[in-house]
Amino acid sequence: MTDEPPSPDRPDEHPSEEGLPDEAVIVDDIDPFTVDDNDFEDIDDFAAAEWRNETTANERIRTVIKRTTTPKSAGDLADTALVSETKARSTLNKLAEDDIVRSQQTDSGKLYSRDPEWYLLKQIIQLAGSDALVDQIQRVKQELAEYRAKYDATDPEELLISDKELHQNELNDVSHWRTAERELTHLRAAYRFKEAKEQASTVTEPGDKQTDNQGTALGGNLPPLQ
């Protein structure tokens, strides 16, 4: 039996008896925060202080720009990330050089937003690493089939332009239907990426001879995408 890697949800090793407290620990003895909440009257100020204490400036800037779809100035992003404008601009320009962030020059200055292509590619790579990728595809396909059967329509747009008067719960279904279609597109792209990655791993150097076993394994690693 091989040792499994430690779970990220538990410590790498358990404390010894010598490391345990002499007296039983109660809930009141445990403080999950690194700053004293008694120093703050406003919960938002407390949360901001805790975030600043627990993260680096670069981490906060990356977190903020990851959620920024509408171009914003370095000053606005700095305020949200709790850093100086100089630090925000420096980090954002570096991220723009790495094609992680998009920047555009305007009359009022440079504006920044996340690069949608980079963000989409990152999502696809993450999905491709899931062991349940095929199950996820089948789940979403089933969800879409249920919407089509429920409304006798091929897609949500057909339902929207129909003569049927849609109530709020049906409009909610349209929104969820669209989300499911987008999710299936991403899942299928992830499947193709995973398939291409597995094929690339079997490519031999020039002059090498590829064995029949490699060809068999290539076709057997992933089920056909339907």
Residue pairs with C-beta under 8 A, 6 or more apart in sequence:
6 12
6 13
33 50
34 50
34 53
34 54
35 46
35 49
35 50
35 53
37 46
39 46
39 49
40 46
40 49
48 82
51 60
51 82
52 60
52 82
55 63
57 81
57 83
57 87
57 91
58 91
60 81
60 82
60 83
61 77
61 81
61 83
61 87
61 88
61 91
61 92
61 95
62 91
62 95
63 81
64 77
64 80
64 81
65 77
65 92
65 95
65 100
65 101
65 112
65 113
65 114
66 114
66 119
67 114
68 77
68 112
68 113
68 114
69 113
69 114
69 116
70 113
71 102
71 104
71 111
71 112
71 113
72 111
72 112
72 113
73 108
73 109
73 110
73 111
73 112
74 85
74 88
74 89
74 92
74 109
74 110
74 112
75 85
75 88
77 88
77 92
77 112
78 84
78 85
78 87
78 88
78 89
81 88
89 110
92 101
92 103
92 112
93 103
95 101
96 102
96 103
96 112
99 115
99 118
100 114
100 115
100 118
101 112
101 113
101 114
101 115
102 112
102 113
102 114
102 115
103 110
103 111
103 112
104 110
104 111
120 186
123 186
124 186
124 189
124 190
124 193
125 190
125 193
127 133
127 136
127 186
127 187
127 190
128 190
128 191
128 193
128 194
128 197
129 194
130 136
130 190
133 187
133 190
133 191
133 194
134 191
134 222
134 223
136 187
137 184
137 187
137 188
137 191
137 225
140 180
140 183
140 184
140 187
141 184
143 180
144 177
144 180
144 181
144 184
147 153
147 156
147 173
147 176
147 177
147 180
148 154
148 155
150 173
151 159
151 170
151 173
153 159
153 162
155 177
155 181
156 173
156 174
156 177
156 178
156 181
159 166
159 170
159 174
159 177
160 166
160 174
166 174
188 225
191 222
191 225
192 225
194 222
195 222
195 225
198 218
198 221
198 222
199 218
202 210
202 214
202 215
202 217
202 218
204 210
204 214
